[in-house]
Amino acid sequence: MAKVKELPFKITSEKLDSLIVTLRDLSDIDKKCIFKIDKKHTLIYSKVGEGSTINCFKSFIYDTKDLFDIDDFEETINYITKDSKELFRKLQILNSFEEDVTGKIYYDKLGDDYYSERISMKAGTKLKLNFGGDDPGSINSKISVKTIKDLMNIDNSNFSFDLKSDDFLNVKRLSSNDAISDIFYMNTTEKDGKFYVSVGESSWDLTLSEIEYEQSRTLAFPKKYFKSISFKGESSKVYVFDSMLMVSTPNSDMLISTEMTV
């Protein structure tokens, strides 16, 4: 281990609120999430899957200088949360004092990468919090902004459609609460010379949109991840690939692994 470095920062109440919303969102995917902070971007993501396998993946990308008031630095700093729900709940308390927050990222080198062992944050003289970083081996930290852009290249998708917030609400209302039935099915079907995409279970099927994809197929995917989709505005764009769905909003992307059924 090299000598521990300190990187001071400030974050406004408004930006901290955005960070809290992001952490709350990612905590629906997995208990842990990872921050990758460099001088250009701050990538925050959670994933489900062993090794390079992705069952579900969701990420948010911020401009670092837009999120934090921070000095220039050269390293890419990795920070792994121990419990994202606990983190955002404590940050909510910190933000309740309605003061700009100051803090420090403590980090050192492990192998070829830099990891933060602790982040401290305080609101004036009222409250100070310390957040310890988790074991670097507990989650895949090799994913980068470039990896995400390559993986989520929409030119490789089979088709896309707009998932309207009203339709999404109906999907959640219609969804069975039976724990055994934890799968949704996405169907592409032909009706009167046009093709449509729908989502459903064995007892219902809700048509979502007309599509430009002239094949009938059925994809299965985990219900709980689809139900955690977040919206910016009245719809989110869904891209359908051979083995995954990608749900895209202005500052986040979410991948859900799929399986073809017959």
Buried (B, 14 or more C-beta within 10 A) or exposed (E): EEEEBEBEBEBBBEBBBBBBEBBBBBBBBBBBBBBBBBBEBBBBBBBBBEEEEBBBBBBBBBEBEEBBBBEEBEBBBBBBBBBBBBBBBBBBEBBEBEBBBBBBBBBBBBEEBBBBBBBBBBBEEEBEBEBEBBEBEEBBBEBBBEEBEEBBEEEEBBBBBEBBBEBBEBBEEBBEEEEEEEBBBBBBBEEEEEBBBBBBBEEEBBBBBEBEBEEEBBBBBBBBBBEBBBBEEEBBBBBBBEEBBBBBBEEBBBBBBBEEEE
